[in-house]
Amino acid sequence: MSYHSHKLNSSTHSHIINRTDPITGDSVKENDNVVFCAVCKSCFLEDSWVYMNEQHCEQNKTLENVPPLPARFSAKKSDNQLIASLLSSEMRYETIFGVATFCFFLSFFIMSALEHNFGIKMNFNLIFSIAFLGGLFATIVTSAPLFRPLIGNHQDDIRIFRKHIELGKNSYPMHEVRQIKYQRETYVEYVDRQELYSYMSPVILVYFANGNYVHHTLPITSYKDTSGFLRELAKISHFVEVFFYSENRNEYETMKSIQSNSNGHIVLGEPIRLLHNLK
């Protein structure tokens, strides 16, 4: 046998059990024989590895040992820590702009009254300074978690903890989750017989062990917004399978880099097409 096969047991391989075989879609169970690709560290049932002619990532090397759960993730104090989050910023920016605008017009009105009644000359530098300070104050306040519920309905917010995941107002226990999938696809429009491509909003799909799933649209659009979230999302792959799929070239390259540098279980889907940023 030219590859390393490992028989799983619940006492030492609990972080591997319940992963999903990328070929068959079956859950990996105790006493199954599995093989780990040496490059991407994906976990395959032994039959799947043989089916692929004992090759993955354009090579045939496998891991000699089962990847361990990193110590920093196995500490008891991190059992329910916040691992990844993505919060809607639209309402926050509207609040900041609104406060700055209000401060500008209020100070302008006060300065106008002082000039009219007391002959004090209008000072535009002071007016703009007050507006800036108002915007700065709003920025600080809206950044604090205590005040976030006061500035809008954050149905698009997502928070992933060690033991549960929050999608908007809904919460799901992590032990029932089989896979978390990040997906960004493109769609085609035909204008004057020409193909025009646009990105769909990125989504999170949470698949459960009972076969159900939930679909959640993310409150972001640009690659700049998503790159940090993808790196945070990779941290949960030590506990549950993470599936990345994107037809954005920059995102896809980031996903490949994350997968190659992660000891967790990250599956990278092959995109139908790859496009550069459209936004």
PETABEL-V214250 format. One record per residue. N is the residue number from 1. D_LAST is the distance of its C-alpha to the last C-alpha in whole Angstrom. Layout:
n d_last
N D_LAST
N D_LAST
This chain:
n d_last
1 50
2 47
3 45
4 45
5 45
6 45
7 47
8 45
9 47
10 46
11 48
12 46
13 43
14 42
15 38
16 38
17 40
18 38
19 35
20 34
21 35
22 32
23 34
24 36
25 34
26 37
27 38
28 40
29 43
30 46
31 48
32 45
33 45
34 42
35 40
36 37
37 35
38 36
39 32
40 30
41 33
42 32
43 35
44 37
45 40
46 43
47 43
48 39
49 40
50 42
51 41
52 38
53 41
54 40
55 37
56 34
57 31
58 33
59 36
60 39
61 39
62 40
63 40
64 44
65 43
66 41
67 39
68 40
69 38
70 37
71 40
72 37
73 36
74 39
75 41
76 42
77 40
78 37
79 38
80 36
81 33
82 30
83 28
84 24
85 23
86 19
87 20
88 18
89 18
90 17
91 21
92 21
93 19
94 21
95 24
96 24
97 23
98 26
99 28
100 28
101 28
102 31
103 33
104 32
105 34
106 37
107 37
108 37
109 40
110 42
111 42
112 43
113 46
114 47
115 47
116 49
117 51
118 52
119 51
120 48
121 46
122 42
123 40
124 37
125 36
126 37
127 35
128 32
129 33
130 34
131 31
132 29
133 31
134 31
135 27
136 28
137 30
138 28
139 25
140 28
141 30
142 26
143 26
144 29
145 29
146 33
147 31
148 28
149 30
150 31
151 27
152 26
153 26
154 24
155 24
156 20
157 22
158 23
159 25
160 27
161 30
162 33
163 35
164 33
165 29
166 28
167 25
168 25
169 29
170 30
171 32
172 33
173 35
174 34
175 37
176 36
177 33
178 33
179 29
180 26
181 23
182 19
183 17
184 13
185 14
186 12
187 14
188 15
189 16
190 19
191 19
192 22
193 23
194 19
195 17
196 13
197 11
198 9
199 9
200 11
201 12
202 13
203 17
204 20
205 23
206 26
207 29
208 33
209 36
210 38
211 35
212 33
213 29
214 27
215 23
216 21
217 18
218 16
219 15
220 12
221 8
222 6
223 9
224 10
225 12
226 13
227 14
228 17
229 18
230 18
231 21
232 23
233 23
234 24
235 27
236 28
237 29
238 32
239 33
240 31
241 30
242 26
243 24
244 20
245 18
246 15
247 13
248 11
249 13
250 12
251 13
252 16
253 17
254 17
255 19
256 22
257 22
258 23
259 25
260 27
261 28
262 29
263 32
264 31
265 30
266 27
267 26
268 23
269 23
270 22
271 19
272 20
273 17
274 14
275 11
276 9
277 6
278 4
279 0
